[in-house]
Amino acid sequence: MGQAQPRPILTLGYPVSANRYWRTCRGRTFRSAEADRYKDSAKRAASLAGLPQFDGPVAVYIALHPKLTKKGVASLARMDLDNCIKVTLDALNGVAYCDDAQVVRLFAEVGHAVRDGGLSVVVRSMEGRA
């Protein structure tokens, strides 16, 4: 996450596929049950990390960690980074910030592989910064 890498304060499980995040029924669009569980896990992780809900502009740093294979290498089957961003920002909406429109800086990368895959996320206030 850059040269002066901020320390991750949220460790989340591997994100829900963007294709399974939203459901539409009878003309209404809503989060799937799987997405609701992921959002709940993000809320618990934020609470355990002591992350406040920011009111002003924020920067979000995301590292997607692919799943580690039995051979000890990163799985080639992983979520596209752009889909990961949308799912992550939505999961943190109402948790780390009131609305994802507050995100004024965003950095995302594919990080090192970990056993079951996951995310490292840092949310920082941008209030008072030019």
C-alpha positions as CSV (number, residue, x, y, z in Angstrom):
1,M,0.0,0.0,0.0
2,G,2.6,2.5,-1.0
3,Q,5.9,3.4,0.5
4,A,4.6,4.7,3.9
5,Q,2.2,1.8,4.2
6,P,-0.4,2.4,6.8
7,R,-0.9,-0.5,9.2
8,P,-4.1,-2.4,8.3
9,I,-6.7,-2.0,11.0
10,L,-9.4,-4.2,9.5
11,T,-8.9,-7.8,8.5
12,L,-11.9,-9.1,6.7
13,G,-12.7,-12.4,5.1
14,Y,-12.5,-12.9,1.4
15,P,-15.2,-10.7,-0.2
16,V,-18.5,-11.9,-1.5
17,S,-18.6,-12.1,-5.3
18,A,-20.0,-9.0,-6.9
19,N,-22.4,-11.3,-8.9
20,R,-23.8,-12.6,-5.6
21,Y,-23.9,-9.4,-3.7
22,W,-27.1,-7.9,-5.1
23,R,-30.4,-9.5,-5.8
24,T,-33.4,-8.2,-7.7
25,C,-36.9,-9.5,-7.1
26,R,-40.2,-7.9,-8.2
27,G,-38.4,-4.8,-9.4
28,R,-36.6,-4.2,-6.1
29,T,-32.8,-4.5,-5.6
30,F,-31.4,-5.6,-2.3
31,R,-28.4,-7.2,-0.7
32,S,-28.3,-10.9,-0.7
33,A,-28.2,-12.9,2.6
34,E,-24.6,-13.7,1.8
35,A,-23.8,-10.0,1.4
36,D,-25.6,-9.2,4.7
37,R,-23.5,-11.7,6.5
38,Y,-20.3,-10.2,5.0
39,K,-21.5,-6.7,6.0
40,D,-22.1,-7.9,9.5
41,S,-18.6,-9.4,9.7
42,A,-17.2,-6.1,8.6
43,K,-19.2,-4.3,11.3
44,R,-17.8,-6.7,13.9
45,A,-14.2,-6.3,12.7
46,A,-14.6,-2.5,12.8
47,S,-16.0,-2.7,16.3
48,L,-13.1,-5.0,17.5
49,A,-10.5,-2.7,15.9
50,G,-12.1,0.4,17.5
51,L,-12.7,2.0,14.1
52,P,-14.9,5.1,14.5
53,Q,-17.6,5.9,11.9
54,F,-16.2,9.0,10.1
55,D,-18.4,11.9,9.2
56,G,-16.1,13.7,6.8
57,P,-14.0,12.8,3.8
58,V,-12.0,9.5,4.1
59,A,-9.2,7.6,2.3
60,V,-9.6,3.9,1.9
61,Y,-6.7,1.5,1.3
62,I,-7.6,-2.1,0.3
63,A,-5.4,-5.1,-0.2
64,L,-7.1,-8.2,-1.6
65,H,-5.3,-11.3,-0.4
66,P,-5.8,-14.3,-2.8
67,K,-6.3,-17.7,-1.3
68,L,-3.2,-19.8,-0.7
69,T,-3.2,-23.1,-2.5
70,K,-2.1,-26.4,-1.1
71,K,1.1,-25.9,-3.0
72,G,1.7,-22.7,-1.0
73,V,1.2,-20.3,-3.9
74,A,-1.5,-17.7,-4.6
75,S,-4.6,-19.1,-6.3
76,L,-5.0,-17.9,-9.9
77,A,-8.8,-17.9,-9.4
78,R,-9.4,-14.7,-7.6
79,M,-11.9,-11.9,-7.6
80,D,-11.3,-9.0,-10.0
81,L,-9.9,-6.0,-8.1
82,D,-12.5,-3.6,-9.4
83,N,-15.3,-5.9,-8.1
84,C,-13.5,-6.2,-4.8
85,I,-13.5,-2.4,-4.4
86,K,-17.3,-2.1,-4.9
87,V,-18.1,-4.9,-2.5
88,T,-15.7,-3.6,0.2
89,L,-16.9,0.0,0.0
90,D,-20.5,-1.2,0.3
91,A,-19.7,-3.5,3.2
92,L,-18.1,-0.5,5.1
93,N,-21.0,1.9,4.2
94,G,-22.7,2.8,7.5
95,V,-19.8,1.1,9.4
96,A,-16.6,3.1,8.7
97,Y,-18.3,6.1,7.1
98,C,-21.9,7.2,6.8
99,D,-22.0,7.1,3.0
100,D,-19.4,5.9,0.4
101,A,-19.7,9.3,-1.2
102,Q,-17.3,10.3,1.6
103,V,-14.5,8.3,0.0
104,V,-12.2,10.9,-1.7
105,R,-9.1,8.8,-2.0
106,L,-8.9,5.1,-2.8
107,F,-6.0,2.8,-3.2
108,A,-6.4,-0.9,-4.0
109,E,-3.9,-3.7,-4.8
110,V,-3.5,-7.4,-4.8
111,G,-1.5,-8.4,-1.8
112,H,0.2,-11.6,-0.6
113,A,-1.8,-14.8,-0.5
114,V,-3.2,-16.0,2.8
115,R,-4.7,-19.3,3.9
116,D,-8.4,-18.6,3.1
117,G,-8.0,-15.4,1.3
118,G,-9.1,-12.0,2.7
119,L,-8.8,-8.3,2.8
120,S,-6.7,-5.8,4.7
121,V,-8.4,-2.4,4.9
122,V,-7.4,0.9,6.3
123,V,-9.8,3.8,6.6
124,R,-8.3,7.2,7.4
125,S,-9.9,10.6,7.9
126,M,-9.0,13.2,5.3
127,E,-10.5,16.0,7.3
128,G,-8.3,19.0,7.4
129,R,-6.0,17.7,4.7
130,A,-5.5,19.5,1.3
